[in-house]
Amino acid sequence: MKKLFLATLLGSTIAMCTAAMAADDLKTLEAAAKKEGAVNSVGMPDDWANWKDTWADLAKNYGLKHIDTDMSSAQEIAKFAAEKDNASADIGDVGAAFGPIAVKQGVTQPYKPSTWDQVPTWAKDKDGHWALAYTGTIAFIVNKKLLHGSEAPTKWADLKGGKYKVSIGDVSTAAQAANGVLAAALANGGDEKNLKPALDLFADIAKQGRLSMANPTIATMEKGEIEVGVVWDFNGLSYKAKMANPDDYTVLIPSDGSVISGYTTIINKYAKNPNAAKLAREYIFSDAGQINLAKGNARPIRAEHLTLPAEIQAKLLPNEQYKKVTPIKDADAWEKTSKALPQKWNEEVIVEMK
């Protein structure tokens, strides 16, 4: 009994010491970040996943000034690699497939936030170079007023027979567009190695003259250039909320299947403000930072460890719509396939454009 008591006491003491050390480490990080005084980001604009509130909180709580330059995942990594010691960016936000690519290119540095253990294994790098802060599931945003008599699509199969223009965006640069192709493949019997079912679907739409080359954005949808956009659920919900007539639009997860992925911060190996970048990641994974993302209609990675305010929960899509969503199971295969996708898209889809 005595041994058990001593073991319990020792365990509690170690846990308390570990927590105290973590708190001390965090205070040291906060002090170093405050001294740097700024954090410069790429691909983290105010209106994407509500980054605005996180930058405002970091300014208010720690005095960090902030500038963002919006760019695609591939462009962010290229910028880190090209600038090296002349780095103008400290941190970026890239699609999940680009996290491992950035690590292989040697342009990242690790940092594990204090909530690290609450991030699912599939959603993080074991060494802390990347971790998904929020998930995205590929969805449709539909302008119901512009369907030309067609029924609003609720699944990928519906896209074949409508009369409406469909847009997926630029698969050569945007993680959202590439994941849209993967989602269509998964729903039609394909996988990370086999995108043919999706390429066939979009080639068919292109043959009919219904594939829009416009990116699915608020502006292009409001102009009527796109009737159905393939977007992340959080983008679709944010766009709908900002439309002049939100009730004209519906956002849904295709019922025959979709892919759930997400976005990860990458901290520039050459960052001029590395401590501020690490503190930004720490805050993003805190309860407050995760709720900020949810306010932007993104599903926080720590969702099951949070109690979201009811008004925020109500803005997200109902859980039943996510029954057939699948995470990426073979990241290595997807990395290779996604690299080859732009050429295949041009050869098999764009060539069919009318």
ABEGO torsion letter per residue (X at the ends): XAAAAAAAAAAAAAAAAAAAAAAAAAAAAAAAAAAAGBBBBBGBBAABGGAAAAAAAAAAAAGBBBBBBBBBAAAAAAAAAAAEAABABABBBBBAAAAAAAAAAGABBBBBBAAAAABBAAABBAAGABBBABBBBBBBBBBAAAAGGBBBBABAAAAAABABBBBAEBAAABAAAAAAAAAAAAAAGBBAABAAAAAAAAAAAAAAGABBABBBBAAAAAAGABABBBBBAAAAAAAAAABABAAABBBBBBAAEBBBBEBBBBBBAABABAAAAAAAAAAAABAAAAAAAAAAGBBBAAAAABBBBAAAAAABBBAAAAAABBBBABAAAAAAAAAAAAAAAAAAAAAABX
